Amino acid sequence: MVRATPFYFTHSIDPRGNRDILKSVFYERLTPSFISWLLAPGVGTVFFIMFLPISTGVAVGVGAAIAAVTAAWLWSLATTVELTRTHLRVGRARIEIEALGDAQVCSDKEMSHHMGPGSDARSYVLTRPWVRTGVRVEQIDPRDPTPYWLFSVRDPESLVKQLQELTSP
């Protein structure tokens, strides 16, 4: 069984120690955008202003603490997309390459369609609001009821190209 690894590794760890098979072909960490990061100092400033009538020192401390907690919360929302020669890992979910079918690049409008009127409740979906593009990958394992995976990725063309190379006969 392959374990999920911390974000600072760029490959998964094979229990047998075979790192060549599991080196990442594609790896992307979906961190929040610059605009999203402005939320942390903004919330900290609001709390600073709220506590300013009490004391300047308390206001600075509370504002800084809230800004740090908000930044930590934003960082916790970041997830990874990793493709190796044997599997695709999106967030905590993992699927073998043999179970993957056609992959398609999804623009922001196509992502909205697949998450709205074109959605299937059985599909695996992992999106982040700060990443508008994504990939839709068909799942062809007849034992798995999940029809497709839909997930956000900033460079969908590169991922689809790598997936096509790995799944082509």
PEVENPE-V179176 format. One line per field, one symbol per residue. ss: DSSP state (@ for helix, = for strand, . for the rest). burial: I if it has 16 or more other C-alpha atoms within 10 Angstrom, else O. A space follows every 10 residues. Layout:
# PEVENPE-V179176
ss=???
burial=???
This chain:
# PEVENPE-V179176
ss=..=....... =.=....... ..=..===== ...@@@@@@@ @@@@@@@@@@ @....@@@@@ @@@@@@@@@@ @@@@@@@.== ===...==== ..====@@@= ======.@@@ @@@@@..... ...===.... ...======. .......=== ==...@@@@@ @@@@@@@..
burial=OOOOOOOOOI IIIOOOOOOO OIIIIIIIII IIOOOOOOOI IOIIIOIIIO IIOOOOOOII IIIIOIIIOI IOOIOOOOII IIIIIOIIII IOOIOOIOII IOIIIIOOOI IOOIIOOOOO OOIIIIIIOO IIIIIIIIII OOOOOIIIII IIIIOIIOII OIIIOIOOO
